[in-house]
């Protein structure tokens, strides 16, 4: 079972998404979401929209 708990900043200043995966807390960076099956799907629509906006902004560079 995967449950989205929220976002937080890690010591490096990067935003990480916090999940409970089978009862254990896991912090996943945005770039690594596809490496963790089910995590992206567990995100709420607002978090997915923020990720899409970040990717769109980066593609303009």
N, C-alpha and C positions, 0 to 999 in steps of 0.2 A: 504494500500500500504506500502510495506517495501522496503527501499533503504539503501544500505550499504554505509557508509560515510568514514570509515577508522578505524584505531586502535589508541589507546592512552594508556598511563600509568595512573592508578588511584593513589591516595595518598599512598596506601599500596605498590605500586611498581608492581602490577599485570597488565598484558596487558588485556585490555577490547576492545571489538568490538563495534563500534558506529553505530547505525542504526537510520533512521528516520522511525517511525512507526505511520502512520496516522498523520503526521505532527509534532509529538513529538519526541524529542531525547531520545534514550534509550541506555544505556551502558550495555553490556552483557558480562560476563566472559565466557571463552572458555568452562568451565565445565557446564555452564548453557544454552548453545545454544539449546539443545534439549528441554528445558522447555519453549522456546519461539517459537511457531510454525511459520515457514516461514523464520526465521532468518538465519539458516544454508544454506538454499537453495538460499538466496540472496547474499551469499558470493561469491567473484570471485574465479576462479580456483586456483590462487596463495595462497589465504588465506586458502582454503581447503587443499592444499598440505602442508602448514605449520602446520596445525592442525594434519594432518595424520602423519607427521614426528614427531611431539611432542608425539603423542600417541604411535608410534612405539618405540621411545626412552624410554618412560616410561615403556613400556612392557618388556624391556630388564633388568630393575632393579630387 
